[in-house]
Amino acid sequence: MKIIHWAAIVVTALFVLMNLGAAADSDFSAATRVAALVLAVAGVAAAFGMATNASWGVAATIVVGVINVAGGVIAVAADEDGGPIGIVVGGLAVLLAFLSRQLAPTRTHV
C-alpha cells in the first residue's frame, strides 16, 4: 500500500527534524549533539532511499529507526529530554517501513 510507504517517509522526515533540533540545542552535551546530527543525516538518506524506491531504502529506514529508538532508550536512562518521543517516532518509522515492504505488490512476469 502506497500510503504506508509514504507514511514511513514522512515519519522518517519527522525524526530527522527532531534530531536536527537536538543537534542545535546547546542544552545537550557535545556527544549527544553530534549523534543527533549524524542520525539526522542518515535519516535524510534513508527517507531519500524510500522516496526513490531504492533497493536499500526500506532497510536504511529500519536501521536508522532502530538506532533512533536506541538513542531514545539511552536518553530516558540518562534522564535527558526527548527520549520517549524518540522511541515512539523511531519505532513508528521501523514499523511503517517494515509494513511497506511486506504489503508491497509483488511483481509477476507473464
C-alpha positions in Angstrom: 0.0 0.0 0.0 1.4 3.3 -1.1 0.0 5.2 1.9 2.1 3.1 4.3 5.2 3.6 2.2 4.7 7.4 2.2 3.8 7.4 5.9 7.2 5.8 6.6 8.9 8.5 4.6 7.0 11.3 6.5 7.7 9.8 9.9 11.4 9.4 9.0 11.4 13.1 8.0 9.8 13.9 11.3 12.6 12.3 13.3 15.2 14.0 11.0 13.7 17.3 12.1 13.6 16.3 15.8 17.3 15.2 15.6 18.2 18.5 13.9 16.6 20.3 16.7 18.5 18.2 19.3 21.8 18.9 17.3 21.2 22.6 17.5 20.2 22.6 21.2 23.1 23.8 23.4 21.4 22.2 26.5 22.6 18.8 25.3 26.2 17.5 25.6 28.5 17.7 22.6 28.4 13.9 22.1 24.5 14.0 22.1 24.5 16.8 19.6 26.9 15.1 17.2 25.0 11.8 17.5 21.8 13.7 16.7 23.3 15.3 13.7 24.7 12.0 12.4 21.2 10.4 12.8 19.6 13.4 11.0 21.9 13.0 8.0 21.4 9.2 8.0 17.6 9.8 8.2 17.7 12.1 5.2 19.5 9.4 3.2 17.0 6.8 4.4 14.0 8.9 3.5 15.5 9.7 0.1 16.0 6.0 -0.5 12.4 5.2 0.4 11.1 8.1 -1.7 13.0 7.0 -4.8 12.2 3.3 -4.2 15.9 2.4 -4.0 16.6 -1.2 -3.1 18.2 -0.1 0.1 15.6 2.5 1.2 13.5 0.3 3.4 16.5 -1.4 5.1 18.1 2.0 5.7 14.9 3.4 7.3 14.6 0.4 9.5 18.3 0.6 10.6 18.1 4.4 11.3 14.8 3.9 13.1 16.2 1.2 15.3 19.2 3.4 16.1 16.8 6.3 16.9 14.9 4.0 19.3 18.2 3.0 21.0 19.1 6.7 21.3 15.7 7.3 22.9 16.2 4.5 25.4 19.7 5.9 26.3 18.1 9.4 26.7 15.4 8.0 29.0 18.1 6.2 31.1 20.2 9.4 31.2 17.1 11.5 32.1 17.5 13.6 29.0 14.7 15.4 27.2 13.2 13.8 24.1 13.8 10.2 24.9 10.2 8.9 24.9 9.3 10.7 21.7 12.4 9.4 20.0 11.4 5.9 21.0 7.8 6.3 19.7 8.7 8.1 16.4 11.7 5.8 15.7 9.6 2.8 16.4 6.8 4.0 14.2 9.3 4.6 11.3 10.6 1.0 11.8 7.0 -0.5 11.8 5.9 1.5 8.8 9.0 0.7 6.8 8.6 -3.0 7.6 4.9 -3.0 6.6 5.6 -1.1 3.4 8.0 -3.9 2.4 5.5 -6.6 3.4 2.5 -5.0 1.8 4.2 -4.0 -1.5 2.6 -5.5 -4.5 4.5 -8.5 -5.9 5.6 -8.3 -9.5 4.9 -11.3 -11.6 6.0 -11.8 -15.1 3.5 -13.1 -17.6 
